[in-house]
Amino acid sequence: MRSTSSAESTVLGTAFIRAGEGLGLDDTDLAAVLDEHVSTVLLLRQGHELLRPSTESWSRALLLVEVYQALLAAVGNEQNARKWLSSENRSLRSRPRGLIKCRAGLEQVVQYLAANRSLF
């Protein structure tokens, strides 16, 4: 039987990959979000690599899943979420897709979505 942290790691890894696919992110984009090598994403995709709790990669993966869930709730579907992510956002002064590739930008997008739920 797998340990709880191993099961949680599997769930988060799967959710992270699924969120990335739903947002139209490729493996290079996902690697940038995690601040890891593309090979790590490929291993995650195949279920051979697990994210470890209390690591930066774990935290970033959680934030991307949060972005995905918030966008689906706000705009209704993955197509609209991908469009929003790739569009220039005046409040963020950038395209969110570019921002999520660093920790500060990822947090900025999460905060923006949380603060502006009623605008969507």
C-alpha beads as a LAMMPS data file, in Angstrom:
LAMMPS data file: protein, C-alpha beads

120 atoms
119 bonds

1 atom types
1 bond types

-500.0 500.0 xlo xhi
-500.0 500.0 ylo yhi
-500.0 500.0 zlo zhi

Masses

1 110.0

Atoms # bond

1 1 1 0.000 0.000 0.000
2 1 1 1.280 3.485 -0.872
3 1 1 1.849 6.047 1.833
4 1 1 -0.471 9.036 2.098
5 1 1 2.187 11.462 0.889
6 1 1 2.867 9.220 -2.111
7 1 1 -0.853 9.111 -2.910
8 1 1 -1.103 12.891 -2.496
9 1 1 1.910 13.328 -4.756
10 1 1 0.321 11.159 -7.423
11 1 1 -2.938 13.106 -7.213
12 1 1 -1.204 16.476 -7.390
13 1 1 1.037 15.364 -10.257
14 1 1 -2.003 14.179 -12.217
15 1 1 -3.962 17.348 -11.410
16 1 1 -1.012 19.522 -12.431
17 1 1 -0.632 17.772 -15.796
18 1 1 -4.401 17.902 -16.365
19 1 1 -4.540 21.615 -15.488
20 1 1 -1.679 22.313 -17.869
21 1 1 -3.403 20.450 -20.683
22 1 1 -6.669 22.253 -19.983
23 1 1 -4.896 25.607 -20.117
24 1 1 -3.104 24.726 -23.346
25 1 1 0.361 24.615 -21.784
26 1 1 3.012 22.371 -23.323
27 1 1 5.710 20.502 -21.409
28 1 1 8.142 23.404 -21.746
29 1 1 5.570 25.762 -20.221
30 1 1 4.861 23.311 -17.402
31 1 1 8.573 22.933 -16.704
32 1 1 8.849 26.720 -16.425
33 1 1 5.900 26.812 -14.004
34 1 1 7.638 24.244 -11.798
35 1 1 11.090 25.761 -12.365
36 1 1 12.263 22.280 -13.330
37 1 1 13.630 20.570 -16.412
38 1 1 11.280 19.325 -19.128
39 1 1 12.409 15.798 -18.274
40 1 1 10.734 16.182 -14.862
41 1 1 7.430 17.026 -16.540
42 1 1 7.787 14.063 -18.889
43 1 1 8.389 11.778 -15.906
44 1 1 5.396 13.300 -14.089
45 1 1 3.259 12.731 -17.171
46 1 1 4.299 9.062 -17.187
47 1 1 3.763 8.671 -13.440
48 1 1 7.452 7.985 -12.744
49 1 1 8.210 11.224 -10.932
50 1 1 6.355 12.414 -7.856
51 1 1 6.141 15.919 -6.531
52 1 1 7.347 16.082 -2.959
53 1 1 5.430 17.963 -0.255
54 1 1 7.118 21.047 1.193
55 1 1 9.088 21.716 -1.986
56 1 1 8.912 24.692 -4.324
57 1 1 7.685 22.446 -7.159
58 1 1 4.843 21.171 -4.968
59 1 1 3.800 24.703 -4.092
60 1 1 3.916 25.875 -7.710
61 1 1 1.926 22.851 -8.880
62 1 1 -0.774 23.661 -6.322
63 1 1 -0.899 27.259 -7.549
64 1 1 -1.333 26.203 -11.185
65 1 1 -4.165 23.850 -10.224
66 1 1 -5.731 26.767 -8.333
67 1 1 -5.442 28.989 -11.434
68 1 1 -7.082 26.285 -13.547
69 1 1 -9.972 25.760 -11.135
70 1 1 -10.544 29.499 -10.669
71 1 1 -10.555 30.091 -14.413
72 1 1 -12.994 27.270 -15.094
73 1 1 -15.309 28.666 -12.436
74 1 1 -14.954 32.188 -13.831
75 1 1 -15.120 31.648 -17.589
76 1 1 -16.968 28.352 -17.860
77 1 1 -14.767 26.146 -20.019
78 1 1 -11.214 25.335 -21.021
79 1 1 -11.410 27.141 -24.361
80 1 1 -12.306 30.408 -22.635
81 1 1 -9.668 29.747 -19.949
82 1 1 -6.966 29.314 -22.609
83 1 1 -8.132 32.507 -24.333
84 1 1 -8.042 34.474 -21.060
85 1 1 -4.612 33.124 -20.185
86 1 1 -3.189 34.182 -23.573
87 1 1 -4.846 37.602 -23.751
88 1 1 -3.267 40.839 -22.618
89 1 1 -4.595 41.838 -19.193
90 1 1 -4.374 45.537 -18.392
91 1 1 -4.656 45.036 -14.650
92 1 1 -1.853 42.493 -14.646
93 1 1 0.073 44.517 -17.254
94 1 1 0.898 41.352 -19.133
95 1 1 -0.467 38.134 -20.547
96 1 1 -1.154 35.779 -17.631
97 1 1 0.406 32.929 -19.637
98 1 1 3.770 34.665 -19.377
99 1 1 3.334 35.566 -15.730
100 1 1 2.716 32.029 -14.517
101 1 1 6.234 30.978 -15.494
102 1 1 7.669 32.473 -12.308
103 1 1 6.556 32.117 -8.699
104 1 1 5.702 35.797 -8.191
105 1 1 3.686 35.926 -11.414
106 1 1 1.841 32.730 -10.573
107 1 1 0.885 34.179 -7.192
108 1 1 -0.138 37.448 -8.857
109 1 1 -2.506 35.614 -11.225
110 1 1 -4.022 33.582 -8.360
111 1 1 -4.586 36.776 -6.340
112 1 1 -6.078 38.565 -9.340
113 1 1 -8.535 35.728 -10.004
114 1 1 -9.538 35.546 -6.340
115 1 1 -10.062 39.305 -6.096
116 1 1 -12.021 39.581 -9.334
117 1 1 -14.369 36.576 -9.240
118 1 1 -17.420 38.793 -9.560
119 1 1 -16.109 40.462 -12.736
120 1 1 -16.191 37.331 -14.854

Bonds

1 1 1 2
2 1 2 3
3 1 3 4
4 1 4 5
5 1 5 6
6 1 6 7
7 1 7 8
8 1 8 9
9 1 9 10
10 1 10 11
11 1 11 12
12 1 12 13
13 1 13 14
14 1 14 15
15 1 15 16
16 1 16 17
17 1 17 18
18 1 18 19
19 1 19 20
20 1 20 21
21 1 21 22
22 1 22 23
23 1 23 24
24 1 24 25
25 1 25 26
26 1 26 27
27 1 27 28
28 1 28 29
29 1 29 30
30 1 30 31
31 1 31 32
32 1 32 33
33 1 33 34
34 1 34 35
35 1 35 36
36 1 36 37
37 1 37 38
38 1 38 39
39 1 39 40
40 1 40 41
41 1 41 42
42 1 42 43
43 1 43 44
44 1 44 45
45 1 45 46
46 1 46 47
47 1 47 48
48 1 48 49
49 1 49 50
50 1 50 51
51 1 51 52
52 1 52 53
53 1 53 54
54 1 54 55
55 1 55 56
56 1 56 57
57 1 57 58
58 1 58 59
59 1 59 60
60 1 60 61
61 1 61 62
62 1 62 63
63 1 63 64
64 1 64 65
65 1 65 66
66 1 66 67
67 1 67 68
68 1 68 69
69 1 69 70
70 1 70 71
71 1 71 72
72 1 72 73
73 1 73 74
74 1 74 75
75 1 75 76
76 1 76 77
77 1 77 78
78 1 78 79
79 1 79 80
80 1 80 81
81 1 81 82
82 1 82 83
83 1 83 84
84 1 84 85
85 1 85 86
86 1 86 87
87 1 87 88
88 1 88 89
89 1 89 90
90 1 90 91
91 1 91 92
92 1 92 93
93 1 93 94
94 1 94 95
95 1 95 96
96 1 96 97
97 1 97 98
98 1 98 99
99 1 99 100
100 1 100 101
101 1 101 102
102 1 102 103
103 1 103 104
104 1 104 105
105 1 105 106
106 1 106 107
107 1 107 108
108 1 108 109
109 1 109 110
110 1 110 111
111 1 111 112
112 1 112 113
113 1 113 114
114 1 114 115
115 1 115 116
116 1 116 117
117 1 117 118
118 1 118 119
119 1 119 120
